Amino acid sequence: MLLINKETVDAIRQKLSAPGKKQEVVDDVERMLDIKQTLFWRADAGSCCGSLCNLASQLDREVYLLEDILTALENNDNPRADFLLGEYAHSLGERDETEPKHC
């Protein structure tokens, strides 16, 4: 099971700079993307918490960011992928700090 949090994303960023670990990074990002797409689909399908906490729009932004990260990796643009992973980690940290406790 993959827990998607700031620490996980930071660990993936470290792998990106390690020789021979790029495919692991791609695999990790693809798994995160699959998870977020599934959660987005469920939230968008009418979950009460999805509408209450704006969950669907948050997941939609995460999906687009993860897709951009994969595109950068596929184009061998590791500096951009690293930057986007940093942005993603930052957004996860902010979300954890501001997320209402009732959701």
FINU-556864 format. One record per residue (C-alpha): x, z, y; residue number from 1. Coordinates in steps of 0.001 Angstrom, whole numbers, plus 500000, padded with zeros to 6 digits. Example, Ala and Ser with C-alpha at 12.3 -4.5 7.8 and 13.67 -1.06 7.14 Angstrom:
2
east 512300; up 507800; north 495500; seq 1 $
east 513670; up 507140; north 498940; seq 2 $
This chain:
103
east 500000; up 500000; north 500000; seq 1 $
east 501226; up 499151; north 503481; seq 2 $
east 500527; up 501637; north 506252; seq 3 $
east 500562; up 499759; north 509544; seq 4 $
east 501861; up 502004; north 512280; seq 5 $
east 504595; up 501972; north 514905; seq 6 $
east 507202; up 503317; north 512478; seq 7 $
east 506445; up 500589; north 509928; seq 8 $
east 506759; up 497867; north 512551; seq 9 $
east 510019; up 499367; north 513828; seq 10 $
east 511380; up 499279; north 510251; seq 11 $
east 510379; up 495622; north 509966; seq 12 $
east 512204; up 494891; north 513220; seq 13 $
east 515346; up 496457; north 511754; seq 14 $
east 515049; up 494221; north 508690; seq 15 $
east 514854; up 491186; north 510967; seq 16 $
east 518407; up 491791; north 512155; seq 17 $
east 519744; up 492337; north 508622; seq 18 $
east 521277; up 489312; north 506905; seq 19 $
east 519165; up 487936; north 504076; seq 20 $
east 516069; up 490012; north 504894; seq 21 $
east 514080; up 487376; north 506783; seq 22 $
east 511799; up 486551; north 503847; seq 23 $
east 510975; up 490250; north 503470; seq 24 $
east 510004; up 490306; north 507145; seq 25 $
east 507807; up 487235; north 506675; seq 26 $
east 506170; up 488820; north 503612; seq 27 $
east 505545; up 492077; north 505477; seq 28 $
east 504021; up 490305; north 508480; seq 29 $
east 501846; up 488160; north 506203; seq 30 $
east 500570; up 491313; north 504450; seq 31 $
east 499809; up 492956; north 507790; seq 32 $
east 498029; up 489808; north 508932; seq 33 $
east 495914; up 489703; north 505754; seq 34 $
east 494942; up 493346; north 506224; seq 35 $
east 494066; up 492925; north 509895; seq 36 $
east 492099; up 489703; north 509261; seq 37 $
east 490044; up 491478; north 506595; seq 38 $
east 489411; up 494456; north 508860; seq 39 $
east 488492; up 492125; north 511730; seq 40 $
east 486030; up 490247; north 509556; seq 41 $
east 484363; up 493497; north 508482; seq 42 $
east 484268; up 494896; north 512022; seq 43 $
east 482930; up 491646; north 513433; seq 44 $
east 480259; up 491495; north 510735; seq 45 $
east 478424; up 494395; north 512344; seq 46 $
east 480037; up 497704; north 511554; seq 47 $
east 478634; up 500300; north 513920; seq 48 $
east 482105; up 501724; north 514573; seq 49 $
east 483368; up 498212; north 515315; seq 50 $
east 481000; up 497885; north 518218; seq 51 $
east 481182; up 501540; north 519262; seq 52 $
east 484946; up 501623; north 519739; seq 53 $
east 485567; up 497946; north 520471; seq 54 $
east 487365; up 497732; north 517144; seq 55 $
east 486658; up 494040; north 516556; seq 56 $
east 488314; up 492938; north 519802; seq 57 $
east 491356; up 495159; north 519125; seq 58 $
east 491736; up 493703; north 515637; seq 59 $
east 491304; up 490181; north 517018; seq 60 $
east 494210; up 490764; north 519443; seq 61 $
east 496344; up 492146; north 516605; seq 62 $
east 495589; up 489116; north 514419; seq 63 $
east 496641; up 486708; north 517177; seq 64 $
east 499836; up 488661; north 517824; seq 65 $
east 500733; up 488716; north 514122; seq 66 $
east 500091; up 484961; north 513929; seq 67 $
east 502446; up 484456; north 516886; seq 68 $
east 505086; up 486561; north 515117; seq 69 $
east 504799; up 484413; north 511987; seq 70 $
east 505077; up 481246; north 514074; seq 71 $
east 508258; up 482551; north 515700; seq 72 $
east 509696; up 483422; north 512272; seq 73 $
east 508801; up 479985; north 510888; seq 74 $
east 510544; up 478386; north 513886; seq 75 $
east 513654; up 480545; north 513312; seq 76 $
east 513114; up 482130; north 516717; seq 77 $
east 514216; up 485613; north 515692; seq 78 $
east 514615; up 486904; north 519274; seq 79 $
east 510976; up 486001; north 520025; seq 80 $
east 509792; up 487464; north 516710; seq 81 $
east 511680; up 490676; north 517497; seq 82 $
east 510180; up 490814; north 520991; seq 83 $
east 506652; up 490261; north 519641; seq 84 $
east 507167; up 492876; north 516925; seq 85 $
east 508202; up 495270; north 519674; seq 86 $
east 505050; up 494449; north 521620; seq 87 $
east 502997; up 494998; north 518475; seq 88 $
east 504655; up 498363; north 517772; seq 89 $
east 504059; up 499397; north 521374; seq 90 $
east 500378; up 498447; north 521188; seq 91 $
east 499980; up 500451; north 517976; seq 92 $
east 501546; up 503485; north 519619; seq 93 $
east 499287; up 503182; north 522666; seq 94 $
east 496209; up 502755; north 520496; seq 95 $
east 497045; up 505873; north 518500; seq 96 $
east 497380; up 507892; north 521714; seq 97 $
east 494135; up 506682; north 523302; seq 98 $
east 491851; up 506189; north 520291; seq 99 $
east 488777; up 508412; north 520428; seq 100 $
east 488747; up 511009; north 517667; seq 101 $
east 485133; up 510244; north 516647; seq 102 $
east 485908; up 506767; north 515302; seq 103 $
